């Protein structure tokens, strides 16, 4: 996957914020998943759709679970894979969705490649 310079810079900022603010995986969340339909609700939420299909795969221990007709929600899980918290994403933009994951202690795991 190739990202634009602006997108790469945005992710670099997220990574720097993660490191500088000292977020770690020692909190109660060890994994997360985003549950949502693949189209209907997401087509009306282009920012959330981009977050799910372009940004989400870059995070460690975070996955997408398609559920027909479901509104987009972030489900936070503990070490026993039990749901701890559920947050609706439909009111957030792409940047806020990324900030939410970072604030909950999740880190980007894949290197971000910029277009040449």
Steps between C-alpha positions, in 0.01 A plus 500: 500500500627845412399815685520863396747734666224665702367168624849377587568823690173458689595147605848612598337761727280231656804282568690791653204587721479139612866493597517847654188460710622170636203287404565134552314175477495466879143630513197277518471469121703232324308481173228677310275451204283723293161353422309648209325423177722517192285747310157636588581698816860558397409651166343787694814531716794538257749603771420195715510277191851623414606445862370141496639393165822705481616574856367217716715227338812689612430458872620218724231279656215677322275334243191568294195277535238554230143470627220563248293805595713591806598859573877547550612435856838453668492204738781498758601163645695389806762224524224237523352626171199636692331823399595784734371802311306575180521838327303626203714636215229654282539848654877508454716596204801301382750690714283463812466124441880471486540718810252279684702186428825670602341637820384148586861380473513342153804548281565493129691182418567519127745746349336778306629536145482831320442539127806580296 
